[in-house]
């Protein structure tokens, strides 16, 4: 396991921790982690990592969008 992989795992764990605490910084860390996982998947040609990272990235952008623009009514 490389230092980069350890860093990616740490960023992912921070994102999961923030999600559990309902902290909105989770979206930043989720997007960062998914981009990093996507890079690893592309470098190593691991299709399952590429597909999952793309799906999670889309969901993370959707969550960030909903938090930033749709949740202004105090919900």
C-alpha positions in Angstrom: 0.0 0.0 0.0 1.4 3.4 -1.0 1.4 6.6 0.8 -1.1 8.0 -1.7 -3.5 5.1 -1.0 -3.2 5.7 2.8 -4.0 9.4 2.2 -7.0 8.5 0.1 -8.3 6.1 2.8 -7.8 8.8 5.4 -9.8 11.4 3.3 -12.5 8.8 2.7 -12.7 8.1 6.5 -13.0 11.8 7.3 -15.8 12.0 4.8 -17.7 9.1 6.3 -17.1 10.5 9.8 -18.5 13.9 8.8 -21.5 12.2 7.1 -22.3 10.4 10.4 -22.1 13.8 12.2 -24.3 15.5 9.6 -21.6 18.0 8.8 -21.8 19.7 5.4 -18.1 19.6 4.9 -18.6 15.9 4.0 -19.3 16.9 0.4 -15.9 18.5 -0.1 -14.1 15.5 1.4 -16.4 13.0 -0.5 -15.7 14.8 -3.9 -11.9 14.9 -3.1 -11.8 11.2 -2.1 -13.8 10.1 -5.2 -11.6 12.1 -7.6 -8.5 10.5 -5.9 -10.0 7.0 -6.2 -10.9 7.7 -9.8 -7.3 8.6 -10.5 -6.0 5.4 -8.9 -8.6 3.4 -10.9 -7.5 5.0 -14.2 -3.8 4.6 -13.5 -4.2 0.9 -12.7 -7.1 0.2 -15.2 -9.4 -1.2 -12.5 -12.8 -0.9 -14.1 -14.8 -1.5 -10.9 -13.0 1.4 -9.1 -13.5 3.7 -12.1 -17.3 2.9 -12.3 -17.9 3.2 -8.6 -15.9 6.4 -8.3 -17.8 8.0 -11.1 -21.1 7.0 -9.5 -20.1 8.2 -6.1 -18.8 11.4 -7.6 -22.1 12.1 -9.3 -23.9 11.4 -6.0 -21.5 13.7 -4.1 -22.0 16.5 -6.5 -25.8 16.0 -6.3 -25.6 16.1 -2.5 -23.4 19.2 -2.5 -25.8 20.9 -5.0 -28.9 20.0 -2.9 -27.2 21.3 0.3 -26.0 24.5 -1.3 -29.1 25.5 -3.3 -32.1 23.5 -2.2 -31.7 23.6 1.6 -31.9 27.4 2.0 -35.4 27.2 3.4 -34.2 26.0 6.8 -35.2 22.4 6.2 
